[in-house]
């Protein structure tokens, strides 16, 4: 009976080796997520800058058109 209980406990309980392996896996996963997040942030930053320049060019074109209309004559 004790032997059966011990075998059941071994199936459920984790060992120090299990904890060490899990910790290593978690560290690796966190490092991968960090790298992925940095890449996503850099891509988003570049995308925002691109759209900002397009907006500024549109604003400049509109300003030039208005200035030519009022002051070009």
C-alpha positions in Angstrom: 0.0 0.0 0.0 2.8 2.4 0.9 4.6 1.5 -2.3 1.5 2.3 -4.4 1.1 5.6 -2.6 4.7 6.5 -3.3 4.3 5.6 -7.0 1.2 7.8 -7.2 3.0 10.6 -5.5 5.9 10.4 -8.0 3.5 10.7 -10.9 2.1 13.9 -9.4 5.0 15.6 -7.6 7.8 17.4 -9.4 11.5 16.8 -8.7 14.2 19.4 -8.4 15.3 18.5 -11.9 11.8 19.2 -13.2 11.8 22.6 -11.5 15.3 23.4 -12.9 14.2 22.3 -16.5 11.0 24.4 -16.2 12.9 27.4 -15.0 15.4 27.1 -17.9 12.5 26.8 -20.4 10.8 29.8 -18.9 13.9 31.9 -19.1 14.3 30.9 -22.8 10.7 31.8 -23.5 11.0 35.1 -21.8 14.2 35.9 -23.8 12.4 35.0 -27.0 9.4 37.2 -26.1 11.6 40.1 -25.3 13.4 39.9 -28.6 10.1 39.6 -30.5 8.7 42.6 -28.6 11.8 44.7 -29.3 11.4 43.8 -33.0 7.7 44.7 -33.0 8.3 48.0 -31.3 11.1 48.9 -33.8 8.8 48.1 -36.7 5.9 50.1 -35.2 8.2 53.0 -34.6 9.4 53.0 -38.2 5.8 52.7 -39.5 4.8 55.7 -37.4 7.7 57.8 -38.6 6.8 56.9 -42.2 3.2 58.0 -41.8 4.3 61.2 -40.0 6.4 62.2 -43.0 3.6 61.4 -45.4 1.2 63.6 -43.3 3.8 66.4 -43.2 4.2 66.3 -47.0 0.4 66.4 -47.4 0.2 69.4 -45.0 3.0 71.2 -46.9 1.3 70.6 -50.2 -2.0 71.9 -48.9 -0.3 75.0 -47.4 1.6 75.7 -50.7 -1.7 75.3 -52.7 -3.5 77.7 -50.4 -0.6 80.2 -50.4 -0.5 80.2 -54.2 -4.3 80.7 -54.4 -4.3 83.7 -52.1 -0.9 85.2 -52.8 -0.1 84.0 -56.3 -2.2 86.4 -58.1 
